[in-house]
Amino acid sequence: MFSPIFCTTPDCMGGQIVRGTEALAEWLAKYGLKRSELAELLEVHKVTVTQWLNGAQRPHLVDRMAIQRLAGIPLDWWLTDHEAEILHSKLARVTRLRKTKPISDDIFTRLAGRIGIAS
């Protein structure tokens, strides 16, 4: 099903928001939850959840974080394609920098943990 890892390869960057939307719909169906129940749980209006599910709007960051904890849907599954490209570029840069300018393992591990990537 979902893997709570960062999508950092070009082949998984298309349709990011669609991935989040489909995964959330699948999770609701799997557990037999109504949109209104999810809305109540996240303290948002049920129309907001409907907009998330039809792709008209994406959850605010705090809601995405709650959804990640609740349903295991990775944060990056809600990125636009452009945001995903930027993320991929930055992560590639960090990887290159780490190879050329050693960062202590402790610092890199803490930074990687903060942004949700494995070291």
C-alpha angles and dihedrals in degrees: 000000000000123000114205094221131114115266102229105152122092093237093064099044101084119100096006095165090048089055091055092045094049093044092051092049090049092049092050091050093046092056096034093240124158123227088243091056092052089046091053092047092051094037094238131122116271089237087061091056089048089053090051091051096048093045095244092120136007125224120268113254094261090051091048089052091050090047089050091054093042102042105014093242108153117241093234091061087077096053122112115243089255093052090047090054091051091048091049090050093050094046090049089051092050090050092050092046092050090055095048101033110033114225116199111262090237094056094044092048092051092047093046090049092052093055095037103249129126116247 
